[in-house]
Amino acid sequence: MSYIDGFVIAVPTDKKDAYRTLAEMAAPIFLEHGALRVVETWGDNVPDGKVTDFRRAVQATPEETVVFSWIEWPSREAREAGMEKFMADPRLAGMTDMPFDGQRMIFGGFAPLLDQTRN
């Protein structure tokens, strides 16, 4: 069964194009190193909760938009090998100016519990 890496970050709204450029550069590298699918989503309807919510989770300011992303891998083992190769990839060496605060990123690996599609 597949394995999912999930990410939630806050990106300054005025850096949407820079974030898209970064995502467009990174996605093919993930795919080259074994990922099956890379999905980047830009917050469009992220409501405030009464107790917690996506914005609070990443300490998003009013000038930031929440980004929810995931990478699908064939297995956890493929993810471990692929992420190691991704992190060592020389094409990432010059990436120092990230369009978001990585310290507020929430991420984790997930084993699917249910996966249904409509035919």
Secondary structure as the mmCIF struct_conf table of DSSP 4:
data_model
#
loop_
_struct_conf.conf_type_id
_struct_conf.id
_struct_conf.beg_label_comp_id
_struct_conf.beg_label_asym_id
_struct_conf.beg_label_seq_id
_struct_conf.end_label_comp_id
_struct_conf.end_label_asym_id
_struct_conf.end_label_seq_id
STRN STRN1 TYR A 3 PRO A 12
HELX_RH_3T_P HELX_RH_3T_P1 THR A 13 LYS A 15
HELX_RH_AL_P HELX_RH_AL_P1 LYS A 16 GLU A 32
TURN_TY1_P TURN_TY1_P1 HIS A 33 GLY A 34
BEND BEND1 LEU A 36 LEU A 36
STRN STRN2 ARG A 37 TRP A 42
BEND BEND2 ASP A 44 ASN A 45
HELX_LH_PP_P HELX_LH_PP_P1 PRO A 47 GLY A 49
BEND BEND3 LYS A 50 VAL A 51
HELX_RH_AL_P HELX_RH_AL_P2 PHE A 54 ALA A 57
TURN_TY1_P TURN_TY1_P2 VAL A 58 GLN A 59
TURN_TY1_P TURN_TY1_P3 PRO A 62 GLU A 63
STRN STRN3 GLU A 64 TRP A 73
BEND BEND4 PRO A 74 PRO A 74
HELX_RH_AL_P HELX_RH_AL_P3 ARG A 76 ALA A 88
HELX_RH_3T_P HELX_RH_3T_P2 PRO A 90 LEU A 92
TURN_TY1_P TURN_TY1_P4 ALA A 93 GLY A 94
BEND BEND5 PRO A 99 PHE A 100
HELX_RH_3T_P HELX_RH_3T_P3 GLY A 102 ARG A 104
STRN STRN4 ILE A 106 PHE A 110
BEND BEND6 LEU A 113 LEU A 113
#
